[in-house]
């Protein structure tokens, strides 16, 4: 799974993948200049929780996910059948 984050002049890529070096999974952050930070875990849900936490921190720091839109909440209206 891959996510992208942007703010003026900067871009981050976040990926959760199976580890290539050992058992488990990796959360890999890559900056637009190619630097990477990798966190490993045997539990993919743990890494998803970590990603969500970091995504919230990024959002508070001015980062956005390009192309992501918040769905409108449309009230449910019962359909009238003929």
PDB file with SEQRES, HELIX, SHEET and CRYST1 records, atoms N, CA, C and O in Angstrom:
SEQRES   1 A   82  UNK UNK UNK UNK UNK UNK UNK UNK UNK UNK UNK UNK UNK          
SEQRES   2 A   82  UNK UNK UNK UNK UNK UNK UNK UNK UNK UNK UNK UNK UNK          
SEQRES   3 A   82  UNK UNK UNK UNK UNK UNK UNK UNK UNK UNK UNK UNK UNK          
SEQRES   4 A   82  UNK UNK UNK UNK UNK UNK UNK UNK UNK UNK UNK UNK UNK          
SEQRES   5 A   82  UNK UNK UNK UNK UNK UNK UNK UNK UNK UNK UNK UNK UNK          
SEQRES   6 A   82  UNK UNK UNK UNK UNK UNK UNK UNK UNK UNK UNK UNK UNK          
SEQRES   7 A   82  UNK UNK UNK UNK                                              
HELIX    1 AA1 UNK A   44  UNK A   60  1                                  17    
SHEET    1 AA1 4 UNK A   2  UNK A   7  0                                        
SHEET    2 AA1 4 UNK A  10  UNK A  18 -1                                        
SHEET    3 AA1 4 UNK A  25  UNK A  31 -1                                        
SHEET    4 AA1 4 UNK A  36  UNK A  41 -1                                        
CRYST1    1.000    1.000    1.000  90.00  90.00  90.00 P 1           1          
ATOM      1  N   UNK A   1       0.850  -1.159   0.000  1.00  0.00           N  
ATOM      2  CA  UNK A   1       0.000   0.000   0.000  1.00  0.00           C  
ATOM      3  C   UNK A   1       0.901   1.228   0.000  1.00  0.00           C  
ATOM      4  O   UNK A   1       1.889   1.282   0.732  1.00  0.00           O  
ATOM      5  N   UNK A   2       0.557   2.211  -0.821  1.00  0.00           N  
ATOM      6  CA  UNK A   2       1.368   3.419  -0.939  1.00  0.00           C  
ATOM      7  C   UNK A   2       0.479   4.645  -0.779  1.00  0.00           C  
ATOM      8  O   UNK A   2      -0.623   4.707  -1.323  1.00  0.00           O  
ATOM      9  N   UNK A   3       0.979   5.618  -0.021  1.00  0.00           N  
ATOM     10  CA  UNK A   3       0.296   6.894   0.163  1.00  0.00           C  
ATOM     11  C   UNK A   3       1.287   8.002  -0.154  1.00  0.00           C  
ATOM     12  O   UNK A   3       2.491   7.842   0.047  1.00  0.00           O  
ATOM     13  N   UNK A   4       0.778   9.129  -0.653  1.00  0.00           N  
ATOM     14  CA  UNK A   4       1.611  10.284  -0.940  1.00  0.00           C  
ATOM     15  C   UNK A   4       1.119  11.467  -0.119  1.00  0.00           C  
ATOM     16  O   UNK A   4      -0.076  11.614   0.136  1.00  0.00           O  
ATOM     17  N   UNK A   5       2.058  12.301   0.284  1.00  0.00           N  
ATOM     18  CA  UNK A   5       1.767  13.503   1.051  1.00  0.00           C  
ATOM     19  C   UNK A   5       2.561  14.642   0.438  1.00  0.00           C  
ATOM     20  O   UNK A   5       3.703  14.455   0.018  1.00  0.00           O  
ATOM     21  N   UNK A   6       1.957  15.828   0.385  1.00  0.00           N  
ATOM     22  CA  UNK A   6       2.630  16.977  -0.212  1.00  0.00           C  
ATOM     23  C   UNK A   6       2.387  18.234   0.604  1.00  0.00           C  
ATOM     24  O   UNK A   6       1.382  18.375   1.302  1.00  0.00           O  
ATOM     25  N   UNK A   7       3.332  19.126   0.489  1.00  0.00           N  
ATOM     26  CA  UNK A   7       3.168  20.511   0.895  1.00  0.00           C  
ATOM     27  C   UNK A   7       4.091  21.293  -0.032  1.00  0.00           C  
ATOM     28  O   UNK A   7       4.960  20.687  -0.659  1.00  0.00           O  
ATOM     29  N   UNK A   8       3.942  22.601  -0.147  1.00  0.00           N  
ATOM     30  CA  UNK A   8       4.698  23.345  -1.154  1.00  0.00           C  
ATOM     31  C   UNK A   8       6.193  22.997  -1.173  1.00  0.00           C  
ATOM     32  O   UNK A   8       6.908  23.184  -0.188  1.00  0.00           O  
ATOM     33  N   UNK A   9       6.632  22.489  -2.318  1.00  0.00           N  
ATOM     34  CA  UNK A   9       8.038  22.167  -2.523  1.00  0.00           C  
ATOM     35  C   UNK A   9       8.510  20.852  -1.933  1.00  0.00           C  
ATOM     36  O   UNK A   9       9.693  20.528  -2.038  1.00  0.00           O  
ATOM     37  N   UNK A  10       7.618  20.081  -1.313  1.00  0.00           N  
ATOM     38  CA  UNK A  10       8.020  18.831  -0.677  1.00  0.00           C  
ATOM     39  C   UNK A  10       7.019  17.724  -0.986  1.00  0.00           C  
ATOM     40  O   UNK A  10       5.836  17.973  -1.220  1.00  0.00           O  
ATOM     41  N   UNK A  11       7.521  16.510  -0.981  1.00  0.00           N  
ATOM     42  CA  UNK A  11       6.669  15.343  -1.223  1.00  0.00           C  
ATOM     43  C   UNK A  11       7.198  14.176  -0.402  1.00  0.00           C  
ATOM     44  O   UNK A  11       8.409  13.966  -0.325  1.00  0.00           O  
ATOM     45  N   UNK A  12       6.302  13.425   0.206  1.00  0.00           N  
ATOM     46  CA  UNK A  12       6.636  12.216   0.948  1.00  0.00           C  
ATOM     47  C   UNK A  12       5.876  11.041   0.351  1.00  0.00           C  
ATOM     48  O   UNK A  12       4.739  11.184  -0.097  1.00  0.00           O  
ATOM     49  N   UNK A  13       6.512   9.892   0.352  1.00  0.00           N  
ATOM     50  CA  UNK A  13       5.832   8.659  -0.023  1.00  0.00           C  
ATOM     51  C   UNK A  13       5.886   7.737   1.179  1.00  0.00           C  
ATOM     52  O   UNK A  13       6.931   7.589   1.813  1.00  0.00           O  
ATOM     53  N   UNK A  14       4.767   7.125   1.489  1.00  0.00           N  
ATOM     54  CA  UNK A  14       4.683   6.176   2.595  1.00  0.00           C  
ATOM     55  C   UNK A  14       4.232   4.835   2.018  1.00  0.00           C  
ATOM     56  O   UNK A  14       3.264   4.769   1.260  1.00  0.00           O  
ATOM     57  N   UNK A  15       4.936   3.781   2.381  1.00  0.00           N  
ATOM     58  CA  UNK A  15       4.597   2.459   1.865  1.00  0.00           C  
ATOM     59  C   UNK A  15       4.625   1.445   3.001  1.00  0.00           C  
ATOM     60  O   UNK A  15       5.534   1.455   3.830  1.00  0.00           O  
ATOM     61  N   UNK A  16       3.627   0.575   3.034  1.00  0.00           N  
ATOM     62  CA  UNK A  16       3.644  -0.587   3.913  1.00  0.00           C  
ATOM     63  C   UNK A  16       3.772  -1.801   3.007  1.00  0.00           C  
ATOM     64  O   UNK A  16       2.985  -2.001   2.082  1.00  0.00           O  
ATOM     65  N   UNK A  17       4.792  -2.608   3.299  1.00  0.00           N  
ATOM     66  CA  UNK A  17       5.087  -3.761   2.437  1.00  0.00           C  
ATOM     67  C   UNK A  17       5.653  -4.897   3.275  1.00  0.00           C  
ATOM     68  O   UNK A  17       6.035  -4.710   4.430  1.00  0.00           O  
ATOM     69  N   UNK A  18       5.701  -6.088   2.665  1.00  0.00           N  
ATOM     70  CA  UNK A  18       6.352  -7.208   3.334  1.00  0.00           C  
ATOM     71  C   UNK A  18       7.844  -6.923   3.363  1.00  0.00           C  
ATOM     72  O   UNK A  18       8.406  -6.373   2.416  1.00  0.00           O  
ATOM     73  N   UNK A  19       8.467  -7.301   4.452  1.00  0.00           N  
ATOM     74  CA  UNK A  19       9.892  -7.073   4.599  1.00  0.00           C  
ATOM     75  C   UNK A  19      10.675  -7.939   3.613  1.00  0.00           C  
ATOM     76  O   UNK A  19      10.373  -9.119   3.431  1.00  0.00           O  
ATOM     77  N   UNK A  20      11.673  -7.346   2.987  1.00  0.00           N  
ATOM     78  CA  UNK A  20      12.514  -8.090   2.069  1.00  0.00           C  
ATOM     79  C   UNK A  20      13.693  -8.745   2.768  1.00  0.00           C  
ATOM     80  O   UNK A  20      14.343  -9.625   2.203  1.00  0.00           O  
ATOM     81  N   UNK A  21      13.977  -8.316   4.011  1.00  0.00           N  
ATOM     82  CA  UNK A  21      15.147  -8.818   4.723  1.00  0.00           C  
ATOM     83  C   UNK A  21      14.808  -9.837   5.806  1.00  0.00           C  
ATOM     84  O   UNK A  21      15.654 -10.653   6.174  1.00  0.00           O  
ATOM     85  N   UNK A  22      13.598  -9.799   6.309  1.00  0.00           N  
ATOM     86  CA  UNK A  22      13.224 -10.694   7.405  1.00  0.00           C  
ATOM     87  C   UNK A  22      11.723 -10.932   7.372  1.00  0.00           C  
ATOM     88  O   UNK A  22      11.026 -10.472   6.468  1.00  0.00           O  
ATOM     89  N   UNK A  23      11.240 -11.653   8.367  1.00  0.00           N  
ATOM     90  CA  UNK A  23       9.796 -11.846   8.474  1.00  0.00           C  
ATOM     91  C   UNK A  23       9.143 -10.531   8.846  1.00  0.00           C  
ATOM     92  O   UNK A  23       9.795  -9.638   9.388  1.00  0.00           O  
ATOM     93  N   UNK A  24       7.877 -10.413   8.562  1.00  0.00           N  
ATOM     94  CA  UNK A  24       7.132  -9.242   8.975  1.00  0.00           C  
ATOM     95  C   UNK A  24       6.940  -8.217   7.872  1.00  0.00           C  
ATOM     96  O   UNK A  24       6.976  -8.530   6.681  1.00  0.00           O  
ATOM     97  N   UNK A  25       6.736  -6.985   8.308  1.00  0.00           N  
ATOM     98  CA  UNK A  25       6.359  -5.904   7.403  1.00  0.00           C  
ATOM     99  C   UNK A  25       7.185  -4.667   7.694  1.00  0.00           C  
ATOM    100  O   UNK A  25       7.786  -4.538   8.761  1.00  0.00           O  
ATOM    101  N   UNK A  26       7.206  -3.758   6.729  1.00  0.00           N  
ATOM    102  CA  UNK A  26       7.953  -2.513   6.859  1.00  0.00           C  
ATOM    103  C   UNK A  26       7.054  -1.324   6.563  1.00  0.00           C  
ATOM    104  O   UNK A  26       6.211  -1.376   5.667  1.00  0.00           O  
ATOM    105  N   UNK A  27       7.240  -0.268   7.313  1.00  0.00           N  
ATOM    106  CA  UNK A  27       6.640   1.034   7.035  1.00  0.00           C  
ATOM    107  C   UNK A  27       7.810   1.896   6.556  1.00  0.00           C  
ATOM    108  O   UNK A  27       8.724   2.194   7.325  1.00  0.00           O  
ATOM    109  N   UNK A  28       7.775   2.293   5.283  1.00  0.00           N  
ATOM    110  CA  UNK A  28       8.897   3.003   4.674  1.00  0.00           C  
ATOM    111  C   UNK A  28       8.457   4.397   4.246  1.00  0.00           C  
ATOM    112  O   UNK A  28       7.513   4.549   3.471  1.00  0.00           O  
ATOM    113  N   UNK A  29       9.145   5.407   4.755  1.00  0.00           N  
ATOM    114  CA  UNK A  29       8.908   6.800   4.378  1.00  0.00           C  
ATOM    115  C   UNK A  29      10.054   7.226   3.470  1.00  0.00           C  
ATOM    116  O   UNK A  29      11.223   7.047   3.811  1.00  0.00           O  
ATOM    117  N   UNK A  30       9.713   7.794   2.307  1.00  0.00           N  
ATOM    118  CA  UNK A  30      10.725   8.267   1.364  1.00  0.00           C  
ATOM    119  C   UNK A  30      10.465   9.729   1.061  1.00  0.00           C  
ATOM    120  O   UNK A  30       9.357  10.110   0.682  1.00  0.00           O  
ATOM    121  N   UNK A  31      11.509  10.556   1.234  1.00  0.00           N  
ATOM    122  CA  UNK A  31      11.384  11.991   0.955  1.00  0.00           C  
ATOM    123  C   UNK A  31      11.650  12.256  -0.515  1.00  0.00           C  
ATOM    124  O   UNK A  31      12.132  11.381  -1.234  1.00  0.00           O  
ATOM    125  N   UNK A  32      11.331  13.478  -0.965  1.00  0.00           N  
ATOM    126  CA  UNK A  32      11.521  13.800  -2.376  1.00  0.00           C  
ATOM    127  C   UNK A  32      12.998  13.836  -2.769  1.00  0.00           C  
ATOM    128  O   UNK A  32      13.306  13.813  -3.961  1.00  0.00           O  
ATOM    129  N   UNK A  33      13.918  13.892  -1.809  1.00  0.00           N  
ATOM    130  CA  UNK A  33      15.345  13.835  -2.151  1.00  0.00           C  
ATOM    131  C   UNK A  33      15.921  12.423  -2.002  1.00  0.00           C  
ATOM    132  O   UNK A  33      17.133  12.235  -2.102  1.00  0.00           O  
ATOM    133  N   UNK A  34      15.047  11.423  -1.762  1.00  0.00           N  
ATOM    134  CA  UNK A  34      15.467  10.027  -1.751  1.00  0.00           C  
ATOM    135  C   UNK A  34      15.825   9.437  -0.398  1.00  0.00           C  
ATOM    136  O   UNK A  34      16.096   8.240  -0.310  1.00  0.00           O  
ATOM    137  N   UNK A  35      15.834  10.234   0.654  1.00  0.00           N  
ATOM    138  CA  UNK A  35      16.119   9.676   1.982  1.00  0.00           C  
ATOM    139  C   UNK A  35      14.963   8.793   2.429  1.00  0.00           C  
ATOM    140  O   UNK A  35      13.804   9.077   2.129  1.00  0.00           O  
ATOM    141  N   UNK A  36      15.286   7.711   3.155  1.00  0.00           N  
ATOM    142  CA  UNK A  36      14.241   6.803   3.626  1.00  0.00           C  
ATOM    143  C   UNK A  36      14.375   6.565   5.125  1.00  0.00           C  
ATOM    144  O   UNK A  36      15.464   6.629   5.696  1.00  0.00           O  
ATOM    145  N   UNK A  37      13.238   6.292   5.736  1.00  0.00           N  
ATOM    146  CA  UNK A  37      13.151   5.879   7.130  1.00  0.00           C  
ATOM    147  C   UNK A  37      12.288   4.627   7.140  1.00  0.00           C  
ATOM    148  O   UNK A  37      11.173   4.634   6.618  1.00  0.00           O  
ATOM    149  N   UNK A  38      12.798   3.551   7.732  1.00  0.00           N  
ATOM    150  CA  UNK A  38      12.080   2.284   7.728  1.00  0.00           C  
ATOM    151  C   UNK A  38      11.818   1.823   9.162  1.00  0.00           C  
ATOM    152  O   UNK A  38      12.722   1.803   9.997  1.00  0.00           O  
ATOM    153  N   UNK A  39      10.564   1.453   9.430  1.00  0.00           N  
ATOM    154  CA  UNK A  39      10.171   0.852  10.702  1.00  0.00           C  
ATOM    155  C   UNK A  39       9.674  -0.550  10.384  1.00  0.00           C  
ATOM    156  O   UNK A  39       8.979  -0.752   9.388  1.00  0.00           O  
ATOM    157  N   UNK A  40      10.025  -1.517  11.223  1.00  0.00           N  
ATOM    158  CA  UNK A  40       9.634  -2.908  10.979  1.00  0.00           C  
ATOM    159  C   UNK A  40       8.751  -3.438  12.115  1.00  0.00           C  
ATOM    160  O   UNK A  40       8.869  -3.027  13.270  1.00  0.00           O  
ATOM    161  N   UNK A  41       7.863  -4.365  11.740  1.00  0.00           N  
ATOM    162  CA  UNK A  41       6.990  -5.014  12.724  1.00  0.00           C  
ATOM    163  C   UNK A  41       6.509  -6.343  12.158  1.00  0.00           C  
ATOM    164  O   UNK A  41       6.412  -6.512  10.942  1.00  0.00           O  
ATOM    165  N   UNK A  42       6.214  -7.271  13.037  1.00  0.00           N  
ATOM    166  CA  UNK A  42       5.605  -8.532  12.611  1.00  0.00           C  
ATOM    167  C   UNK A  42       4.114  -8.372  12.386  1.00  0.00           C  
ATOM    168  O   UNK A  42       3.484  -9.216  11.748  1.00  0.00           O  
ATOM    169  N   UNK A  43       3.538  -7.281  12.914  1.00  0.00           N  
ATOM    170  CA  UNK A  43       2.096  -7.053  12.870  1.00  0.00           C  
ATOM    171  C   UNK A  43       1.755  -5.916  11.908  1.00  0.00           C  
ATOM    172  O   UNK A  43       2.064  -4.760  12.196  1.00  0.00           O  
ATOM    173  N   UNK A  44       1.115  -6.222  10.754  1.00  0.00           N  
ATOM    174  CA  UNK A  44       0.788  -5.154   9.804  1.00  0.00           C  
ATOM    175  C   UNK A  44      -0.199  -4.130  10.377  1.00  0.00           C  
ATOM    176  O   UNK A  44      -0.160  -2.958  10.003  1.00  0.00           O  
ATOM    177  N   UNK A  45      -1.087  -4.568  11.285  1.00  0.00           N  
ATOM    178  CA  UNK A  45      -2.032  -3.625  11.899  1.00  0.00           C  
ATOM    179  C   UNK A  45      -1.308  -2.597  12.764  1.00  0.00           C  
ATOM    180  O   UNK A  45      -1.722  -1.441  12.846  1.00  0.00           O  
ATOM    181  N   UNK A  46      -0.234  -3.022  13.401  1.00  0.00           N  
ATOM    182  CA  UNK A  46       0.578  -2.093  14.192  1.00  0.00           C  
ATOM    183  C   UNK A  46       1.163  -1.001  13.297  1.00  0.00           C  
ATOM    184  O   UNK A  46       1.170   0.175  13.660  1.00  0.00           O  
ATOM    185  N   UNK A  47       1.649  -1.403  12.132  1.00  0.00           N  
ATOM    186  CA  UNK A  47       2.203  -0.416  11.200  1.00  0.00           C  
ATOM    187  C   UNK A  47       1.125   0.491  10.625  1.00  0.00           C  
ATOM    188  O   UNK A  47       1.380   1.672  10.388  1.00  0.00           O  
ATOM    189  N   UNK A  48      -0.077  -0.038  10.396  1.00  0.00           N  
ATOM    190  CA  UNK A  48      -1.179   0.806   9.917  1.00  0.00           C  
ATOM    191  C   UNK A  48      -1.541   1.842  10.975  1.00  0.00           C  
ATOM    192  O   UNK A  48      -1.785   3.003  10.648  1.00  0.00           O  
ATOM    193  N   UNK A  49      -1.577   1.434  12.230  1.00  0.00           N  
ATOM    194  CA  UNK A  49      -1.865   2.384  13.311  1.00  0.00           C  
ATOM    195  C   UNK A  49      -0.784   3.447  13.389  1.00  0.00           C  
ATOM    196  O   UNK A  49      -1.077   4.627  13.580  1.00  0.00           O  
ATOM    197  N   UNK A  50       0.455   3.032  13.243  1.00  0.00           N  
ATOM    198  CA  UNK A  50       1.576   3.983  13.257  1.00  0.00           C  
ATOM    199  C   UNK A  50       1.461   4.958  12.094  1.00  0.00           C  
ATOM    200  O   UNK A  50       1.685   6.155  12.269  1.00  0.00           O  
ATOM    201  N   UNK A  51       1.110   4.457  10.896  1.00  0.00           N  
ATOM    202  CA  UNK A  51       0.951   5.320   9.726  1.00  0.00           C  
ATOM    203  C   UNK A  51      -0.161   6.338   9.956  1.00  0.00           C  
ATOM    204  O   UNK A  51      -0.003   7.516   9.634  1.00  0.00           O  
ATOM    205  N   UNK A  52      -1.285   5.887  10.512  1.00  0.00           N  
ATOM    206  CA  UNK A  52      -2.399   6.810  10.775  1.00  0.00           C  
ATOM    207  C   UNK A  52      -1.989   7.893  11.774  1.00  0.00           C  
ATOM    208  O   UNK A  52      -2.343   9.060  11.610  1.00  0.00           O  
ATOM    209  N   UNK A  53      -1.240   7.500  12.810  1.00  0.00           N  
ATOM    210  CA  UNK A  53      -0.747   8.472  13.782  1.00  0.00           C  
ATOM    211  C   UNK A  53       0.159   9.499  13.109  1.00  0.00           C  
ATOM    212  O   UNK A  53       0.006  10.703  13.311  1.00  0.00           O  
ATOM    213  N   UNK A  54       1.108   9.007  12.301  1.00  0.00           N  
ATOM    214  CA  UNK A  54       2.034   9.917  11.622  1.00  0.00           C  
ATOM    215  C   UNK A  54       1.315  10.784  10.592  1.00  0.00           C  
ATOM    216  O   UNK A  54       1.669  11.948  10.405  1.00  0.00           O  
ATOM    217  N   UNK A  55       0.300  10.219   9.917  1.00  0.00           N  
ATOM    218  CA  UNK A  55      -0.469  11.005   8.952  1.00  0.00           C  
ATOM    219  C   UNK A  55      -1.157  12.181   9.650  1.00  0.00           C  
ATOM    220  O   UNK A  55      -1.196  13.286   9.109  1.00  0.00           O  
ATOM    221  N   UNK A  56      -1.688  11.953  10.826  1.00  0.00           N  
ATOM    222  CA  UNK A  56      -2.333  13.037  11.562  1.00  0.00           C  
ATOM    223  C   UNK A  56      -1.304  14.103  11.945  1.00  0.00           C  
ATOM    224  O   UNK A  56      -1.585  15.298  11.857  1.00  0.00           O  
ATOM    225  N   UNK A  57      -0.133  13.679  12.364  1.00  0.00           N  
ATOM    226  CA  UNK A  57       0.932  14.648  12.693  1.00  0.00           C  
ATOM    227  C   UNK A  57       1.339  15.452  11.461  1.00  0.00           C  
ATOM    228  O   UNK A  57       1.557  16.661  11.549  1.00  0.00           O  
ATOM    229  N   UNK A  58       1.442  14.779  10.310  1.00  0.00           N  
ATOM    230  CA  UNK A  58       1.777  15.475   9.061  1.00  0.00           C  
ATOM    231  C   UNK A  58       0.696  16.492   8.710  1.00  0.00           C  
ATOM    232  O   UNK A  58       0.995  17.622   8.325  1.00  0.00           O  
ATOM    233  N   UNK A  59      -0.567  16.079   8.847  1.00  0.00           N  
ATOM    234  CA  UNK A  59      -1.677  16.982   8.529  1.00  0.00           C  
ATOM    235  C   UNK A  59      -1.601  18.243   9.381  1.00  0.00           C  
ATOM    236  O   UNK A  59      -1.801  19.349   8.879  1.00  0.00           O  
ATOM    237  N   UNK A  60      -1.314  18.078  10.665  1.00  0.00           N  
ATOM    238  CA  UNK A  60      -1.201  19.233  11.553  1.00  0.00           C  
ATOM    239  C   UNK A  60      -0.014  20.122  11.185  1.00  0.00           C  
ATOM    240  O   UNK A  60       0.016  21.303  11.530  1.00  0.00           O  
ATOM    241  N   UNK A  61       0.964  19.544  10.481  1.00  0.00           N  
ATOM    242  CA  UNK A  61       2.151  20.291  10.065  1.00  0.00           C  
ATOM    243  C   UNK A  61       2.027  20.828   8.634  1.00  0.00           C  
ATOM    244  O   UNK A  61       3.015  21.270   8.048  1.00  0.00           O  
ATOM    245  N   UNK A  62       0.800  20.787   8.067  1.00  0.00           N  
ATOM    246  CA  UNK A  62       0.567  21.386   6.762  1.00  0.00           C  
ATOM    247  C   UNK A  62       0.661  20.465   5.565  1.00  0.00           C  
ATOM    248  O   UNK A  62       0.578  20.932   4.428  1.00  0.00           O  
ATOM    249  N   UNK A  63       0.832  19.169   5.785  1.00  0.00           N  
ATOM    250  CA  UNK A  63       0.891  18.217   4.678  1.00  0.00           C  
ATOM    251  C   UNK A  63      -0.528  17.803   4.276  1.00  0.00           C  
ATOM    252  O   UNK A  63      -1.431  17.757   5.112  1.00  0.00           O  
ATOM    253  N   UNK A  64      -0.711  17.504   2.987  1.00  0.00           N  
ATOM    254  CA  UNK A  64      -1.995  17.014   2.480  1.00  0.00           C  
ATOM    255  C   UNK A  64      -1.745  15.784   1.613  1.00  0.00           C  
ATOM    256  O   UNK A  64      -0.646  15.573   1.100  1.00  0.00           O  
ATOM    257  N   UNK A  65      -2.786  14.989   1.467  1.00  0.00           N  
ATOM    258  CA  UNK A  65      -2.734  13.863   0.532  1.00  0.00           C  
ATOM    259  C   UNK A  65      -3.359  14.328  -0.772  1.00  0.00           C  
ATOM    260  O   UNK A  65      -4.564  14.577  -0.817  1.00  0.00           O  
ATOM    261  N   UNK A  66      -2.563  14.451  -1.845  1.00  0.00           N  
ATOM    262  CA  UNK A  66      -3.096  14.962  -3.104  1.00  0.00           C  
ATOM    263  C   UNK A  66      -4.185  14.060  -3.667  1.00  0.00           C  
ATOM    264  O   UNK A  66      -4.085  12.833  -3.642  1.00  0.00           O  
ATOM    265  N   UNK A  67      -5.225  14.706  -4.174  1.00  0.00           N  
ATOM    266  CA  UNK A  67      -6.315  13.963  -4.786  1.00  0.00           C  
ATOM    267  C   UNK A  67      -7.287  13.352  -3.800  1.00  0.00           C  
ATOM    268  O   UNK A  67      -8.291  12.768  -4.208  1.00  0.00           O  
ATOM    269  N   UNK A  68      -7.017  13.471  -2.529  1.00  0.00           N  
ATOM    270  CA  UNK A  68      -7.925  12.901  -1.527  1.00  0.00           C  
ATOM    271  C   UNK A  68      -9.027  13.900  -1.242  1.00  0.00           C  
ATOM    272  O   UNK A  68      -8.772  15.071  -0.961  1.00  0.00           O  
ATOM    273  N   UNK A  69     -10.238  13.424  -1.319  1.00  0.00           N  
ATOM    274  CA  UNK A  69     -11.373  14.276  -1.013  1.00  0.00           C  
ATOM    275  C   UNK A  69     -12.160  13.660   0.127  1.00  0.00           C  
ATOM    276  O   UNK A  69     -12.227  12.439   0.267  1.00  0.00           O  
ATOM    277  N   UNK A  70     -12.735  14.495   0.915  1.00  0.00           N  
ATOM    278  CA  UNK A  70     -13.574  14.016   2.007  1.00  0.00           C  
ATOM    279  C   UNK A  70     -14.983  13.819   1.470  1.00  0.00           C  
ATOM    280  O   UNK A  70     -15.579  14.761   0.947  1.00  0.00           O  
ATOM    281  N   UNK A  71     -15.529  12.608   1.591  1.00  0.00           N  
ATOM    282  CA  UNK A  71     -16.873  12.380   1.055  1.00  0.00           C  
ATOM    283  C   UNK A  71     -17.918  13.201   1.801  1.00  0.00           C  
ATOM    284  O   UNK A  71     -17.831  13.403   3.013  1.00  0.00           O  
ATOM    285  N   UNK A  72     -18.900  13.662   1.048  1.00  0.00           N  
ATOM    286  CA  UNK A  72     -20.005  14.399   1.647  1.00  0.00           C  
ATOM    287  C   UNK A  72     -20.904  13.428   2.399  1.00  0.00           C  
ATOM    288  O   UNK A  72     -21.130  12.303   1.955  1.00  0.00           O  
ATOM    289  N   UNK A  73     -21.403  13.865   3.516  1.00  0.00           N  
ATOM    290  CA  UNK A  73     -22.349  13.040   4.259  1.00  0.00           C  
ATOM    291  C   UNK A  73     -23.744  13.350   3.737  1.00  0.00           C  
ATOM    292  O   UNK A  73     -24.250  14.457   3.922  1.00  0.00           O  
ATOM    293  N   UNK A  74     -24.350  12.390   3.098  1.00  0.00           N  
ATOM    294  CA  UNK A  74     -25.680  12.568   2.521  1.00  0.00           C  
ATOM    295  C   UNK A  74     -26.673  11.824   3.395  1.00  0.00           C  
ATOM    296  O   UNK A  74     -26.536  10.617   3.596  1.00  0.00           O  
ATOM    297  N   UNK A  75     -27.678  12.530   3.922  1.00  0.00           N  
ATOM    298  CA  UNK A  75     -28.649  11.828   4.767  1.00  0.00           C  
ATOM    299  C   UNK A  75     -29.406  10.782   3.958  1.00  0.00           C  
ATOM    300  O   UNK A  75     -29.728  10.977   2.786  1.00  0.00           O  
ATOM    301  N   UNK A  76     -29.671   9.687   4.616  1.00  0.00           N  
ATOM    302  CA  UNK A  76     -30.432   8.628   3.945  1.00  0.00           C  
ATOM    303  C   UNK A  76     -31.896   9.027   3.868  1.00  0.00           C  
ATOM    304  O   UNK A  76     -32.506   9.385   4.876  1.00  0.00           O  
ATOM    305  N   UNK A  77     -32.454   8.963   2.671  1.00  0.00           N  
ATOM    306  CA  UNK A  77     -33.858   9.279   2.456  1.00  0.00           C  
ATOM    307  C   UNK A  77     -34.536   8.013   1.998  1.00  0.00           C  
ATOM    308  O   UNK A  77     -34.084   7.397   1.033  1.00  0.00           O  
ATOM    309  N   UNK A  78     -35.607   7.599   2.655  1.00  0.00           N  
ATOM    310  CA  UNK A  78     -36.271   6.365   2.233  1.00  0.00           C  
ATOM    311  C   UNK A  78     -36.806   6.492   0.811  1.00  0.00           C  
ATOM    312  O   UNK A  78     -37.371   7.519   0.432  1.00  0.00           O  
ATOM    313  N   UNK A  79     -36.618   5.431   0.035  1.00  0.00           N  
ATOM    314  CA  UNK A  79     -37.127   5.415  -1.332  1.00  0.00           C  
ATOM    315  C   UNK A  79     -38.604   5.029  -1.302  1.00  0.00           C  
ATOM    316  O   UNK A  79     -39.026   4.151  -0.549  1.00  0.00           O  
ATOM    317  N   UNK A  80     -39.352   5.697  -2.124  1.00  0.00           N  
ATOM    318  CA  UNK A  80     -40.785   5.379  -2.243  1.00  0.00           C  
ATOM    319  C   UNK A  80     -40.932   4.524  -3.490  1.00  0.00           C  
ATOM    320  O   UNK A  80     -40.610   4.966  -4.593  1.00  0.00           O  
ATOM    321  N   UNK A  81     -41.410   3.324  -3.321  1.00  0.00           N  
ATOM    322  CA  UNK A  81     -41.572   2.418  -4.447  1.00  0.00           C  
ATOM    323  C   UNK A  81     -42.971   2.573  -5.005  1.00  0.00           C  
ATOM    324  O   UNK A  81     -43.936   2.712  -4.254  1.00  0.00           O  
ATOM    325  N   UNK A  82     -43.080   2.549  -6.329  1.00  0.00           N  
ATOM    326  CA  UNK A  82     -44.393   2.618  -7.001  1.00  0.00           C  
ATOM    327  C   UNK A  82     -45.140   1.327  -6.879  1.00  0.00           C  
ATOM    328  O   UNK A  82     -46.257   1.210  -7.383  1.00  0.00           O  
TER     329      UNK A  82                                                      
END                                                                             
